Amino acid sequence: MGRVASRRRADHVVAVVAFDGVQLLDVTGPAEVLTTANGFGARYAVRVVSPSGADVRTSSGVRIGVDGALESLPARLGTVVVPGRRDWRRAVADQDLIALVTELSRRSARVTSVCAGAFVLAQTGVLDGRRAATHWRLAAQLAAAQALLDAGNNPVEKVAEESGFGSAETMRRVFQHTLGVAPTTYRARFRTTAAAVTRAGMPGHLVS
């Protein structure tokens, strides 16, 4: 009588991205939650990776070790977790980090971020055409940009600088995945609607 080989469920590999200046809790929080779930039947294999494969120093000054770089991971991943940092503009300007997250997103069945990590994902283009959430405090920058676009004629580059986005490309990506339109389109639509309201004799200011 032949033996039927038992099939052991494969581990769900989770890649947590780490980089200098990352917030410690954004890395350790997801890792702790997922590994705790293993005690209740899950099979998460958490791997912490950095762009260079070297250890990183977090925003709190605590140094954390990593499992390696991109090459240390399998070809296919279950989930990638992208943490954030307080100064998210420096994160989106880090080309090595963006390249790593872009490739991890391509390999992974599921992509997620923590707080300001959403801006890193936006910079890769992964969020184009999709809705996403980030830390509520960062919504103030989006509101500031909307107000500047509504009220003035400054170029998009100037609006991005004054509202804290740093670059027009970053602001465009945030507008695209949050509001579904580019900043220039938002400005044109708002002014068209506002003009129509004015012609109709309706007082007040539209709230976007």
C-alpha positions as CSV (number, residue, x, y, z in Angstrom):
1,M,0.0,0.0,0.0
2,G,1.5,3.3,-1.1
3,R,2.1,6.2,1.3
4,V,0.5,9.5,0.7
5,A,2.9,12.3,1.3
6,S,1.6,14.9,3.7
7,R,1.6,18.4,2.5
8,R,2.9,21.0,4.9
9,R,1.5,24.4,4.4
10,A,4.2,26.8,3.1
11,D,5.2,29.8,5.2
12,H,3.7,33.1,4.2
13,V,6.9,35.2,3.8
14,V,6.5,38.8,5.0
15,A,9.2,41.3,4.1
16,V,9.3,44.3,6.5
17,V,11.4,47.2,5.0
18,A,13.8,49.0,7.3
19,F,15.9,52.1,6.6
20,D,17.8,54.8,8.4
21,G,15.4,57.1,10.2
22,V,12.5,54.6,10.1
23,Q,10.2,54.7,13.1
24,L,11.0,51.8,15.4
25,L,7.4,50.9,16.2
26,D,6.5,50.8,12.5
27,V,8.9,47.9,12.1
28,T,8.6,46.0,15.4
29,G,4.8,46.5,15.7
30,P,3.8,44.5,12.6
31,A,6.6,41.9,13.2
32,E,5.3,41.3,16.8
33,V,1.7,41.1,15.7
34,L,2.4,38.6,12.8
35,T,4.7,36.4,14.8
36,T,2.2,36.3,17.7
37,A,-0.4,35.1,15.2
38,N,1.8,32.1,14.6
39,G,0.8,30.9,18.0
40,F,-2.8,30.7,16.8
41,G,-2.2,28.7,13.6
42,A,-0.8,31.3,11.2
43,R,2.5,30.6,9.4
44,Y,4.2,34.0,8.9
45,A,7.9,34.1,8.3
46,V,8.9,37.6,8.9
47,R,12.1,38.9,7.3
48,V,13.4,42.5,7.9
49,V,15.3,43.9,4.9
50,S,17.1,47.1,4.1
51,P,18.2,48.6,0.8
52,S,21.9,47.7,1.4
53,G,21.4,44.7,3.7
54,A,23.1,46.5,6.5
55,D,21.6,47.3,10.0
56,V,19.7,50.6,10.3
57,R,19.4,53.2,13.0
58,T,15.8,54.2,13.7
59,S,14.4,57.7,14.4
60,S,14.7,57.0,18.2
61,G,18.4,56.2,17.8
62,V,17.9,52.4,18.4
63,R,19.8,50.3,16.0
64,I,18.1,47.2,14.6
65,G,19.5,44.3,12.7
66,V,18.1,43.1,9.4
67,D,18.1,39.7,7.7
68,G,19.7,41.0,4.6
69,A,18.9,42.8,1.3
70,L,16.6,42.0,-1.6
71,E,18.8,39.0,-2.6
72,S,18.0,37.3,0.8
73,L,14.4,36.9,-0.1
74,P,12.5,34.3,-2.2
75,A,11.3,35.2,-5.6
76,R,7.7,35.4,-4.5
77,L,6.5,37.0,-1.3
78,G,3.2,36.9,0.6
79,T,3.3,40.4,2.0
80,V,5.5,43.5,2.0
81,V,5.2,46.0,4.9
82,V,6.5,49.5,4.3
83,P,7.0,51.5,7.5
84,G,7.3,55.3,7.6
85,R,9.5,58.0,9.1
86,R,8.6,61.4,10.6
87,D,10.3,63.3,7.8
88,W,8.7,61.3,5.0
89,R,10.1,63.6,2.3
90,R,13.6,62.2,2.9
91,A,12.2,58.7,2.6
92,V,10.6,59.4,-0.8
93,A,13.8,61.1,-2.0
94,D,15.9,57.9,-1.2
95,Q,16.3,56.3,-4.6
96,D,17.7,53.1,-3.2
97,L,14.7,52.7,-0.8
98,I,12.2,53.4,-3.6
99,A,13.9,50.9,-5.9
100,L,13.7,48.3,-3.1
101,V,10.1,48.9,-2.4
102,T,9.2,48.9,-6.1
103,E,10.8,45.5,-6.6
104,L,9.3,44.0,-3.4
105,S,5.8,45.2,-4.4
106,R,6.3,43.5,-7.8
107,R,7.1,40.2,-6.1
108,S,4.4,40.3,-3.4
109,A,0.8,39.2,-3.4
110,R,-0.1,41.8,-0.8
111,V,1.4,45.3,-0.2
112,T,0.7,47.4,2.9
113,S,2.2,50.4,4.7
114,V,2.3,51.9,8.2
115,C,1.5,55.6,8.6
116,A,3.8,57.7,6.4
117,G,5.0,54.6,4.6
118,A,2.0,55.3,2.3
119,F,4.0,58.2,0.8
120,V,6.8,55.8,-0.1
121,L,4.3,53.5,-1.8
122,A,2.9,56.5,-3.6
123,Q,6.3,57.4,-4.9
124,T,6.8,54.0,-6.4
125,G,3.5,54.3,-8.4
126,V,1.9,51.3,-6.7
127,L,-1.0,53.4,-5.4
128,D,-1.8,55.1,-8.7
129,G,-5.6,54.7,-9.2
130,R,-6.1,53.3,-5.8
131,R,-7.4,54.7,-2.5
132,A,-5.0,54.7,0.5
133,A,-4.9,55.9,4.1
134,T,-2.1,57.5,6.1
135,H,-1.6,59.1,9.5
136,W,-4.2,61.8,10.1
137,R,-1.6,64.5,10.9
138,L,-0.3,64.2,7.3
139,A,-3.7,65.1,5.9
140,A,-3.0,68.7,6.9
141,Q,-0.4,69.0,4.1
142,L,-3.0,67.8,1.6
143,A,-5.5,70.3,2.9
144,A,-2.9,73.1,2.7
145,A,-2.1,72.2,-0.9
146,Q,-5.8,72.2,-1.8
147,A,-6.3,75.7,-0.3
148,L,-3.3,77.1,-2.2
149,L,-4.5,75.6,-5.5
150,D,-8.0,77.0,-4.8
151,A,-7.0,80.5,-3.9
152,G,-3.9,81.3,-6.0
153,N,-2.1,81.0,-9.3
154,N,1.3,79.8,-8.1
155,P,2.8,77.0,-10.2
156,V,2.3,73.5,-8.8
157,E,6.0,73.3,-7.9
158,K,5.6,76.4,-5.7
159,V,2.4,74.9,-4.1
160,A,4.2,71.7,-3.4
161,E,7.0,73.6,-1.7
162,E,4.8,75.8,0.4
163,S,2.5,73.0,1.5
164,G,5.4,70.8,2.6
165,F,5.4,68.1,-0.1
166,G,8.8,69.1,-1.2
167,S,8.4,68.2,-4.9
168,A,5.6,68.5,-7.5
169,E,5.9,64.8,-8.3
170,T,5.3,63.7,-4.7
171,M,2.3,66.0,-4.4
172,R,1.0,64.7,-7.7
173,R,1.1,61.1,-6.5
174,V,-0.6,62.0,-3.2
175,F,-3.3,63.9,-5.0
176,Q,-3.7,61.0,-7.5
177,H,-4.2,58.2,-5.0
178,T,-6.1,60.3,-2.4
179,L,-8.4,62.4,-4.6
180,G,-8.2,60.5,-7.8
181,V,-7.0,63.6,-9.8
182,A,-3.7,65.5,-10.5
183,P,-3.2,68.9,-8.8
184,T,-3.7,70.8,-12.1
185,T,-7.0,68.9,-12.7
186,Y,-8.2,69.6,-9.2
187,R,-7.5,73.3,-9.6
188,A,-9.3,73.4,-13.0
189,R,-12.3,71.5,-11.7
190,F,-12.6,73.6,-8.5
191,R,-12.5,76.9,-10.4
192,T,-15.0,75.7,-13.0
193,T,-17.4,74.7,-10.3
194,A,-16.8,77.9,-8.3
195,A,-17.3,80.1,-11.3
196,A,-20.6,78.3,-12.1
197,V,-21.8,78.9,-8.5
198,T,-20.9,82.6,-8.7
199,R,-22.8,83.0,-11.9
200,A,-25.8,81.4,-10.4
201,G,-25.7,83.9,-7.5
202,M,-25.0,81.4,-4.8
203,P,-22.9,82.9,-2.0
204,G,-20.2,81.2,0.0
205,H,-17.2,79.0,-0.8
206,L,-17.3,75.4,-1.8
207,V,-15.6,73.0,0.5
208,S,-13.7,70.3,-1.3
